[in-house]
């Protein structure tokens, strides 16, 4: 499977993604911890900021966890890298649209969906 070119991603996300594609690969368990922590922080912030899309945050977390399941032992490096980029982008609080602002998770959804589709996991696409 060919690695995705940055032009496959929406404008405004590519600078962050370029950096994420260069990061060393982490173990899926470490990525899961990051995803779980980010969801917890979003849920806590939702208590005082109802502009945060709580339901979307939950859906994105489920999608990331589904992708992480694909990163088990024996998975090729390209797939692991794409899964890591998706999960890392989700856990960035300040990406194209700050996650703690109104509509702030829309860019996360776009990035994760591009990766899910590329990996043939339309079942993990967040609508």
Secondary structure, 3 states (H helix, E strand, C coil): CCCCCHHHCCCCCHHHHHHHHHCCCCCHHHHHHHHHHHHHHHHHHHCCCCCCCHHHHHHHHHHHHHHHHCCCCCCCHHHHHHHHHHHHHHHCCCCCCCCCCCCCCHHHHHHHHHHHHHCCCHHHCCC
